[in-house]
Amino acid sequence: MFKSWRSDKKRIKATFKLQFQATQVPHLKKPALIISLVPEDVGKTTFKLEKAAVQDGICSWDNPVYVTVKLIKEPKSGMLHEKIYHFIVASGSSKSGYLGEASIDFADFADEPEPLTVSLRLKFANSGAVLHVTIQKMQGDVDPSNLRNGLYENDESFTEDRDLNILLSQNSEQEHSFRSSVGGNSSFKSVLRQDSMPPKGAVDGITTKTACIIEQLHNGQ
């Protein structure tokens, strides 16, 4: 008898903590930004971060987002299937407020032992803005009840395996961790990994891994 597709592939549940900051944001009529999360396999927005104010071209979202996905692993090669998320950055719902978007593949970060920040220049628009995403794979299962004042989102219609669980943490202890990484207009360092962000005064610099991700995104277009 033939084995079913499900039995041939190993499914790995993984939770990632995401924290966002945008730099080089141009002057806007409404000096605030929102980020929409769009899983590629869903094709529509499944979650939106709250509006965050833009100050001196920098926009920080204090609250991290926890995204739980199921990664599919090939039994023979050990390779993980792509799990791509798109981050759409805008100042509002109108087309004029669209600053662009960036994408990551969670499969690229499944084996990362430490938090990693990638800097992605927004594409599909000429805003010039850069989105910095700090990605940390959480160890063990994440219980939403353990997140104080947290928001737990799970819409079964998004995926057949309930593989989309997004948690918005409002833990006050972490509230200023990302914003404190900005030491001025030209200073932007990661408090998690000093070598993962552009050096001081050089926000245009992009890490090697980030550059590889951007190249993969362009090649996939």
C-alpha positions in Angstrom: 0.0 0.0 0.0 1.1 3.5 -0.6 1.9 5.7 2.3 -0.1 8.8 2.7 1.5 12.2 2.1 1.2 13.1 5.7 3.2 10.1 6.9 6.0 10.8 4.5 6.8 14.3 5.9 7.6 15.4 9.4 5.8 18.4 10.7 7.6 20.6 13.2 5.7 23.1 15.3 7.8 26.2 15.9 7.1 29.5 17.6 9.0 32.7 16.6 9.2 36.0 18.4 9.3 38.9 16.1 10.1 42.5 16.9 10.0 45.3 14.3 11.5 48.7 13.7 11.5 50.8 10.5 14.2 53.4 9.7 14.7 55.9 6.9 11.0 56.5 6.9 10.1 59.4 4.6 8.0 62.4 5.6 4.3 61.3 5.9 1.1 63.2 6.2 0.1 60.9 8.9 3.3 60.2 11.0 2.4 56.7 12.0 2.8 53.2 10.5 1.1 49.8 10.7 2.5 46.4 9.7 0.2 43.7 8.2 1.3 40.1 8.3 0.5 38.1 5.2 1.4 34.4 5.1 2.2 33.5 1.5 0.1 30.3 1.6 -2.9 32.2 2.9 -2.7 35.2 0.6 -4.4 37.7 2.9 -3.7 39.7 6.0 -4.0 37.6 9.1 -2.8 40.1 11.7 -2.0 43.8 12.0 0.3 45.4 14.4 -1.0 48.5 16.2 -0.1 51.9 14.8 3.3 53.2 15.9 4.4 56.8 15.7 7.2 58.0 13.4 9.9 60.2 15.0 12.8 61.5 13.1 12.4 58.9 10.4 12.3 56.0 12.9 9.2 53.9 13.8 9.3 51.3 16.6 6.8 48.8 17.7 7.4 48.1 21.4 5.3 44.9 21.6 6.7 41.7 20.1 4.6 39.4 18.1 4.7 35.6 18.6 4.0 33.6 15.4 3.5 29.8 15.6 3.8 27.8 12.4 4.2 24.2 11.3 7.2 23.5 9.2 7.3 20.5 6.9 10.6 18.6 6.8 11.5 16.1 4.0 12.5 12.8 5.6 15.2 11.9 3.2 16.9 15.3 2.6 16.1 16.9 5.9 15.2 20.1 4.0 12.4 22.3 5.3 9.7 23.5 3.0 9.4 27.3 2.7 7.2 29.1 5.2 7.2 32.7 3.8 5.6 35.7 5.5 5.2 39.1 3.9 5.2 42.3 6.0 3.3 45.1 4.4 4.2 48.6 5.8 1.8 51.5 5.4 0.6 54.6 7.0 -3.1 53.8 6.3 -5.4 51.9 4.1 -5.1 54.1 1.0 -2.6 53.3 -1.8 -0.9 56.6 -1.1 0.1 55.4 2.3 1.8 52.2 1.1 5.5 52.3 1.9 6.3 48.8 0.6 6.8 45.3 1.9 9.5 42.8 2.9 9.5 39.0 3.3 11.1 36.3 5.4 11.1 32.5 5.3 10.8 31.1 8.7 12.5 27.9 7.5 15.7 29.9 7.3 15.6 30.6 11.0 14.5 27.2 12.3 18.0 26.2 13.5 19.1 29.6 14.7 20.2 29.2 18.4 20.2 33.0 19.1 18.0 36.0 18.1 18.9 37.4 14.7 18.1 40.8 13.3 17.7 41.2 9.6 17.5 44.5 7.7 15.2 44.5 4.7 14.8 47.4 2.4 11.1 47.7 1.5 10.3 46.8 -2.1 7.5 47.5 -4.6 7.7 51.2 -3.7 10.3 53.9 -3.7 10.0 54.9 -0.1 13.6 54.1 0.8 12.5 52.8 4.2 14.2 49.8 5.8 12.4 47.3 8.0 14.5 45.6 10.7 13.1 42.4 12.1 14.5 40.6 15.1 13.7 36.9 14.9 14.0 34.6 17.8 12.9 30.9 17.8 11.3 30.2 21.2 12.2 27.0 23.0 9.4 24.6 23.9 5.7 25.3 23.7 4.5 28.8 24.2 1.4 28.9 26.3 -0.6 32.1 25.6 -1.9 32.1 29.2 1.7 32.8 30.3 1.8 36.1 28.4 0.5 38.8 30.7 -2.1 40.9 29.0 -1.4 39.0 25.8 -3.6 38.6 22.7 -4.1 35.1 21.3 -5.2 34.8 17.8 -6.1 31.5 16.0 -8.4 31.4 13.0 -8.9 27.8 11.9 -10.0 28.9 8.5 -6.5 30.2 7.7 -4.9 26.8 7.5 -6.2 23.2 7.6 -3.8 22.3 10.4 -4.4 25.3 12.7 -0.8 26.2 12.1 -1.3 29.9 12.4 -1.3 31.2 16.0 -0.2 34.7 16.5 0.3 36.1 19.9 0.8 39.8 20.7 2.7 40.3 23.9 2.3 43.4 26.0 4.8 42.5 28.7 5.9 45.7 30.3 9.3 44.3 31.1 10.0 44.0 27.3 8.2 47.2 26.4 11.3 49.4 25.9 13.9 46.8 24.9 13.7 47.5 21.2 13.2 51.2 21.3 16.2 51.5 23.6 18.4 50.1 20.8 18.1 53.5 19.0 20.7 55.9 20.3 19.8 58.7 18.0 19.1 59.3 14.4 22.2 57.7 13.1 22.6 55.0 15.8 20.8 51.7 15.5 22.1 48.7 17.3 20.5 45.4 18.2 20.3 44.8 21.9 20.2 41.1 21.1 23.1 40.6 18.7 25.5 43.5 18.2 26.8 42.0 14.9 23.4 41.5 13.4 22.5 45.1 12.8 24.1 47.8 10.7 27.0 49.5 12.6 26.6 52.9 14.1 26.0 55.6 11.6 25.5 53.1 8.7 21.9 52.0 8.6 22.3 51.3 4.9 24.7 48.4 5.8 23.0 45.0 5.5 24.2 41.8 7.1 25.5 39.0 4.9 22.5 36.8 5.7 20.1 39.7 5.1 21.7 40.3 1.7 21.2 36.6 0.9 17.6 36.7 1.9 17.0 39.8 -0.3 18.7 38.1 -3.2 16.5 35.0 -2.8 13.4 37.2 -2.7 14.4 39.0 -6.0 15.2 35.7 -7.7 11.9 34.3 -6.7 9.9 37.2 -8.3 
